[in-house]
Amino acid sequence: MRFTLLLVGLAAFVPAPQSAKPKSEARADLRVAPYADALPLPPPATGFRRVYVVRHGQSVGNVTPDDSKLTDAEKDHLTEKGRAEAVAAGELLKELHVAALDVSPMQRAQETAIAIGGCYPRRSPPRIVTQDGWRGLTIGKPTNPATPALAELAAAWRDGKDPRLAGGETLAELAARAKRRALEIAADEAASPPPIAIVAHSEIVAAWLADFDAAALPKLVASLRIPNGAIAAFDLQSGAELHVKRLGLFAPEEKPPAAPK
């Protein structure tokens, strides 16, 4: 299953319609919807497990990516807004009966998972497990020190290229390790496994939306803006093969700034 996504800013990108058109010509039919729209989702069919893929809350690095005064470790923490986004995601995941969190080892994802877990009753917290497969992209060092590494990669991704910078990895490599972990989840032999949430990064969310298609991923990552705290919903079929049904992408609603007094 592969998808071609038509993106207009944060606009709609849609599930491939059931038609005779080739997959490469299929339009998207998935809009970025508010959190509230996730609650009426129908339960998964027999043999499928509901999976939610969550982008971490806003981090310091999201706000000041090029601030040379801050170390990478200092940028890898949530802002106050990011913590609020994580709590909002946690309240929704609790309503969606998520019982387990698979979490990237990166600090911003760990802090998001802790905030999500804090939304649950103390007697029934979600099981939290760190999984390296959901780690964010290792960017590497730029070819030209005058150009930030991420800017160099973004320019290549817009052209559909997927370079590996020194000390970094490609999007194809990220998709491959993410797919391996998705297959492990799919192999769960429990009769009715509870919903699971993956707390990770925008490029991991994009990998799921692209059905782990390495060829489609560069342009998707370059063009798709996934809000912090966004939650993508999927149904994952149990078994040795990876079969994914994409259900929607849900984002917290932005509150308008308070009027000056």
N, C-alpha and C positions, 0 to 999 in steps of 0.2 A: 504494500500500500504506500503510495507516494502522493504528495500534494504539491500543486503549484499554487502559491499564495499571491493574491492581488492585494497590495497594501497601499493605503492612502493615509499617511501619518499613523495615528493610533486607530485607523479606521478598520473597517470590516475586512476580515479575511475569512474565507468561507470553506466549509467542508466540500469536497468534491461531490457533485451531484451524481446520482445513479443514472448514468446515460451511456450511450455507446461511444462517447467521445474518448479519445486517448487520454490517459492520465496527464500527459504533458500539456493538454489543452483544457483540463478541468479547471474551473474557476474556484475561488475560495468562497465559502459561505459561512464563515465564522467571524462574527463581530466581537469586538472587545466589549463585554457586557459588565454591568455592575455586579458586585458580590451577590446582591439579593437574587439575581437570576440563577445562581447555582443551586439554590435550595429546592426548586421544583424538579431537578433532574431525576429521571426515572431510575430505579435500581438497575444494576447490571444484570445482564442475562445469565443464565446458568452457564458455568464454565468460564466466566469473566470475573476479573477483580477490578474494582474502582481504584484508580491511581490519580492523585493530585500532585502536580509539579509546581512548586512555589518558588518565585524569585524572592531572594532575601530582601529585607527592608533597606531603605536608603542608607548607604554607608558614607563615611567621611570622604572616601575616594570617589564616590559618585558626584559629590559636590565640588571637590577640589582635586581633580585627577592629575593636574600638572603642577601642583604646589611642591616645589623642590625642598621646601623647609620641613616637609613631613616625610617620614619613612613609610615604606609600604606597610609595615606593621601598624603604624599609627593611622593609616588610611583604612585599615581593615576592621573598623569598628562601626557600629550603627550610630547614626545621629539621633537626636531626640525624635525627629520625624520618623526615622527608620524604626525606632522602637515602637512608636504608635502604629505604624503599618504592620509590624509583626504581631502586635496584640490584636489588631483587627483581623488579620489572617487567622490567628489562633481561635478567635471567637467563631469564625465561620467554619473552620475545620472541626471544631468541637460539635457544631450543629450538624456537620456532615458525617459524624460518627467515625472520624479517623482515629485509629487506635495505635498507630505506629508512625514514627518519623525516621526516614532515611536521610542523613544529613551530610552535606559536604564538610570536609575538615576545615575549610577556611573560616576565619573568626567571625566574619559578618553573617555567615550562614549559621554558625553555632549559636551566636547571640540571638538570631531570629528564632531558632528552634527552642531555645530556653524561654523566650518570651511567649512562644506558642504554647509550650508545656505549662506555663504559669496560668493559662486561661482555663485549665482543666481542674476538676475537683482533686484535692490531695489524695483521696482514696482511689482514684482511677486515672493517674497520669498516663500520657501516651508513652510507649516504649521508644526511646531515642537511641539510634545506632548511627555511628559515623561510618560513612562509606566513601572511599577514595574515588570511586567511579563517578561521583557527582561533583568532584572538584572543578573549579573554574578553569578556564583556559590558561595554560602557562604561556605567557606572551613572549618572553625572551628579550633580547637586546636589539635596538634598532640598527639598521645598516648604516644610517647617517645619524651621528649623535645629536645633530641639530633638529631632527624630526622625532617626536615621541613615537615609541614602538607601536602603540595602539593606533595612532594616526596612519602609520605606514601600513599596518595590517588592514585597516578599514578601507584604504584606497585600493588595495589589492582585492579585497572581498567584493567591492562594488563592481569590479571587472570579472568576478566569478573565479578569481584565483585564490589559492589556499597555501600561501608560503609558510615556511618554518623559519623563524628568526633564530639567531644563535641562542642556544639554551632554552628555546621554546618548543611548542608543539603545534601541529596543524589542527584545524577544525575536524578533519577526517579522523585524526587520532582521538580527539575528544569524543566524537560520535561513536567510535568503536568501543571505547571503554565504558561509555554510558550505556550502549546497547548490551554489553556483556552483563552489566548489573541488572538491566531490565529483564534479560533472559533468566537471571537467577530469581527474580521476583515472579516471573511467569511460571517457573518450575515448582513453585510452592504447591504441594499436594494436598493442602488442607481442603476440606469439602467446601467450605464457604469462608474463605479468608477475608478478614475485615478490610475496609479501605485503608490505604497507606498514603502518606504524603512524603514527597521528596522535597527537601529544602535545599535549594541550589542557586544557580546563577542564570542570567538571561540566555547565555549560549546553550545551557543544558535544556532550558525550556524550548528554545528554538530547535534543538536536536530532536526532541520529542515531536514537535509540530511538523518537522520535516520527515518524520518516520525514520530518523537516523540515516537519511540519504546524504552521504558526504558530498555528492556533486551539487545538490541543491543548497547546502548549508551556507557557503560563503555569502551569496547574494541575499539570502534570508537574514542572516545576522547583520549584514550591513544596512538593510532597509527597515527591519522590524524593530520597533521601539516597544519593549515590554516593560510596563511600569514596575517600579519596586512594589513588592507585595502582591503582584499578580499571581493568579492561580489558574493553571491549565488543567482541564479534567479529561481523563481518558479511561476507557475500559480495556483491560489487558487480558487476552485470552490465555488460560493456563495451557502449558505444553512446552515442547522442545523448540517450536518455532515461535517467532515473534509476530503476533497479530494484535494490532492496536486500533481501537475505535476512538476517534477524536470527538470530544463532546462540546468543548467550548473553552474560551479564555475569559477569565473574570478578573476585574481590577477594582481596587478600592476607589470610591468616588472622591475626587478632589474637592475639598471644602474651599469656598471662596475666601479670600483674605478678609479679616475683620475690618470693618469700616473705621477710619480714624476718628478718635473722639474729639 
